[in-house]
Amino acid sequence: MQLSMWTYPWDLQDQGIAEARGELCNRAGLNMVSLATSYHAGRFLQPRSPNQKAYFPEDGTVYYQPDESLWQDKEIRPLMARNVIERGDMLCRLVEERERGGPQVSCWTVCLHNTRLGMKHPEHVTRNAFGNPNYYNLCPSSPAARAYVTTMARDISRYKPDRIELESPNFMGFAHEYHHEKDGVGLNEEDDFLLSLCFCEHCMARSRLAGVDGEAARRTVQRLIADLCEREVPHKQFPDFPKAGIDAFVALPELHAYLAWRREPVTSLIADIREATDPATKVVLIDLKDGWLGGVDLAAAGRQCDGAILCCYFMPPEQVRELIAEGRAALGPDKFLGAGYRVFYPEVTSASALAARAKAAVDAGADGINFYNYGLIPQKRLDWVRTAVDALRS
């Protein structure tokens, strides 16, 4: 069973690689490290670090040394984080540790969520029905964005990691904790979804080639957004949303057809990533419940890669079992299926609560667990992880 913890390079640097290996493998009982190799901006409370209790990572950078020969003809190119220059290549260090008997290495790779690149290349970001850009989300229909992600996966696989975990190779929601987001309307789930739908030139061209009338869908969504902006108070227009999936919009045939089509750029991008990556490295998708909102068809995506990790945040054991069972049914018996948990309080209140959730996932068909996040939780919560791991092994 693969048992991993999502980890930032600076946490391994702050703790020291030997100390971190001891904590993750011996204290927590894990056999893999999921290292952030491409990541976005944020502000992180770092309880473990001796010096930097609040940390602001650079936006949209990679935490490895790119091979420049792979990027010479690419319109969108990665920026190596200063951290790598100043403190070393932790992906290289982890692979070396693995060769000396250390844990397996997984590369936690943020794909299209990149505000720095979105600001630099606005012609390749998702755009709503009114043409307004979402700078934090490169579009999976954009040829340049697709080339960026596939080349990055190829570049990372030079290090020979055991696994690459793909975060955000899909369309993202409208609300995503951008700086000082303002919403006086009171958007509900379906409003956020409508505002997140992309009608950029790349989506229009790609859907047109598939025989889908994206322009008619765009006009429909423009009308729906205009309506929600005129309401005195928010209310649902589609009672079956999100439970019914895209069929919540079956009464709007142009929109329904467009929503069915938008799975294609996501699925084909995952296939391109798998093809570009060294065959010895497994490629898995990080997904959420209702991943269809971002254009993910889990069954179709699973046929193009090696499996998925489904994030079970906030879910009690009974909901975990349901989600993992659905994931197993979608992926089939032979693909890897993992479950992801944050070890955050009060989301998880005790070692026994974490253990119950992890066991629910494995009982429902999961092959592994990822815990979040090494540097963001107090040291004593590693013992909660160990309790969960021991319960799985008993």
C-alpha positions, 0 to 999 in steps of 0.5 A: 500500500502506498502511504505518502505525505504531501510536502513542500521543499522548504519544509524538508530544507528546514527540518533537514533531509535526515530528520524529515526521513525519520519523521515521515518513515519511522514516526509516521510510518509512511513509504513515500513523499509527495514533493511539490515540484510545481506550485502556486502562491499562498501564505502558509503558517509553518508551525514546524519551521524554526525560523519562518513561521509565515511563508509566502512561496513564489507564485507559479514556479517549479522546484526542480532544475528544468532542462533548457533543451526541452523548452527552447521552442515553447511559448510558455516556459517555467520559472525555477524558484529561487529556493532551488538556487539558494537551498538546493534541488530537493527532488534530486535529493529525495531521489538520491535518498530513495536509492539509499533505501529511503521512501519512494518519490512522488512529484506533486505537480500543479498544472494549469493553476498558475497566476504568474503565467496567466498574467504573462500569457493572458491569451491562454487563460480561461475566459467566462461567457463575457470574455473576462479572463481568469488569470489563475487558470491556463486553459486546457484547450490552449495549445501553448498551455498544453505544451507547457504542461506536457513538457513539464511532465516530461522534464520532471520524469527525467529525475525518475520519480516513482509517480507524478500527481497531476493537480489542476489539469482541468478547468477551475472554479470561479471562486478560488481564493484570489486576492481579496475576492469580492462578491456582493451578490451571494453566489451559490454553487451553480452561479460559481459554475456558470461563471467558471465556464470557459469560452476562450478562443481556444475552446471555441475553436476546439468545440467547433472542430468537434461539431459543438455550437460553442457560440450558442452555449456562450449566449445561453450562459451570458443570459444566465449570468445576467439573470443571476446578477439582477436577482435581489437575493440568490436562488437556484435556477437548476434544482438538480445541480450539482447532483445530476451532473451535466444533466441538470442542464438538459433543458438547455441543449446547446449548453448541455452539448457544450458541457459534454464536450468540455471533458475532451480537452481535459481527458486528452491533455491527461493522455498527452501528459502520460505519453510525454512521461517516462513509462517507468513513472506512474501518472495519477490525477488528483481529483475532487468529489464532483470533478465533472465541474472542472471537466473531469470524466474520471472513467475516461481520465483513468483510461489515459493514465495510471489512476487517481487520488480522490481528496476526501476533505471534510468527509465523515467515513460513510461519505468516504466509503461512497466516494471511494466506491464510486471512484473504484467503479469508474477506474476499474479494478486495475488502476491505482486509487488513493484517498487524500486527507488533510490532518487539519484541526478541526477538520480532523479532531483526533487520531482515531477520527483520522484512522476511521476515515483512512480505514473507510477508504481502504475498505471501499477499495483504495490502494493508498492514502496521501496525508496533507501536509508535512510542514503545515501541521504540528509535529505531534500530529504525525502520531495521528498519521501513525495511528491511521497507518497502523490501523490499516496494517492491523 
